[in-house]
């Protein structure tokens, strides 16, 4: 059986009512980026807090932060997605659960929460590693200046640590964009889901997923280059050199 190639399929009307098939894919890209960016903000904030706590002198706080990391890092993302979408509404009070199920953008909200917590555990590891990589004299200098421990973290340790971990954080941002494709399992019509629906309507499977692949590559290349520019801009001369390798 010969496959009927049709690269003009992208300009044909889509049965989903979103214009052409290309418009359908671009709509999926919009949901992918909205999900990834919102979840990334959540992951960065929570991850920075948890990562900082993991380096604090309080043992119980460190244990709780480590427990958070192990919980969200070791459960597969797909399992977490199902737990948040199908199980969580059943565990909360009935009225709240019914409200959650009736939300018009429930798949989007669920995907953001799930990706945010999952990625925050990975960001926490990166942040704590960046803080621990700093010379011990950085913290002692803050103490010598009369800064409190929170002030030392805010003004000395965290600004330097984030400069160190920019490359791995870039990798995590790329991962969250790719991981957003898991949300198709709960009904979020992101890029992969749109490519899949295009394939089902038109039977042009290779064209649909080739386009999705190229879009993912283009987005990731743009992000990598933007992060390289940011890395060069915030590098501290004589302390952190801008890496020439990939992220």
Secondary structure, 3 states (H helix, E strand, C coil): CCCCCCHHHHHCECCCCCCEHHHHHHHHHHHHHHHHHHHHHHHHHHHHHHHHHCCCCCHHHHHHHHHHHHHHHHCCHHHHHHHHHHHHHHHCCHHHHHHHHHCCCHHHHHHHHHHHHHHHHHHHHHHHHHHHHCCHHHHHHHHHCCCCHHHHHHHHHHHHHHHHCHHHHHHHHHHHHHHHHHHHHHCCCCHHHHHHHHHHHHCCHHHHHHHHHHHHHHHHHHHHHHHHHHHHHHCCCCCCCCCCCCC
